[in-house]
C-alpha cells in the first residue's frame, strides 16, 4: 500500500506540531489513525474540528508498520522528485514501486557507416549489424566526433531503414538518433545541449512535423539545429503529399518567431499545395 504525497505532507505538518482543520484530512487512512489513537480530534464549536498528534513517535511506528516508511520527511522529499531510482524508493518506503521509475536512461543510435565515438573515455564504434540498433545508456559520457552531424529521426520506420536513405545525407557524416521511445526524449535533448555537434531534424513535412521540431528541439537548441529539407521538396509535396495531413493539422508555434529558412520553405509549399508529406516516402525500395 502506498501513502500519497498529499497525505504525507499533511502528516508531516502534524508531526511537526501543527494542528490542521479536519475538513482537510478526509481520508480513510486518517480515519484509521484516529480510531487507533495515532491522531486526535479537537472539536471547536458545533461544526469545526482540528486534528493533531499527541505523541509523534506513535505516528512514526504506525507509518513504519503500515507503509514501510522509516522517515516521513525523507519520504516526502523522495515523492517530490521527478525521477526516483528503485534503490531510493526502497530506502524511504521499502517499496521499489513508490514512483514509476525509468528502467533505462538514454536513447537509440544507428549508422550505416562506422562512426568512431568515445564512451566513458574508451573508444567505441557505432555501426550496428543489420536489423539491430545500439542503445546508449551512459549518454552523459558519450562523445561523437566533432565533424559528425547528429540527425534526429522522427519516425521508427525511417530510423530502422536508414541505410536505404543514405542518398539523402551524402554531404554530411551523420549519426542517427531516434525520437522514440518518446519517454527517452528528455535524455536526448539534455545530451544534445552538452555536445558541440550540429543537429539536423529529419521528420514529416507537415504541420505536425514542424511542431515537433520547433517545440521539442529548435526552441531549446536554437542556432545549432535546423530542419532537414531534401532537394526538390516542392515536387515531392505536390506529387506525393496527402491532403488530409493539411486539413486536420495546424501550426502550434508563433510564426513571427521563425528564424530558419528551411521552416519557411516547408511552410510555403505545404500551404501552396495544401498537402503534407510523410518522411517514409524517402525510403528507397530494397535492391
Order of alpha helices (4+ residues) and beta strands (2+ residues): alpha-beta-alpha-beta-beta-alpha-alpha-alpha-beta-beta-beta-beta-beta-beta-alpha-beta-alpha-beta-alpha-beta-alpha-alpha-alpha
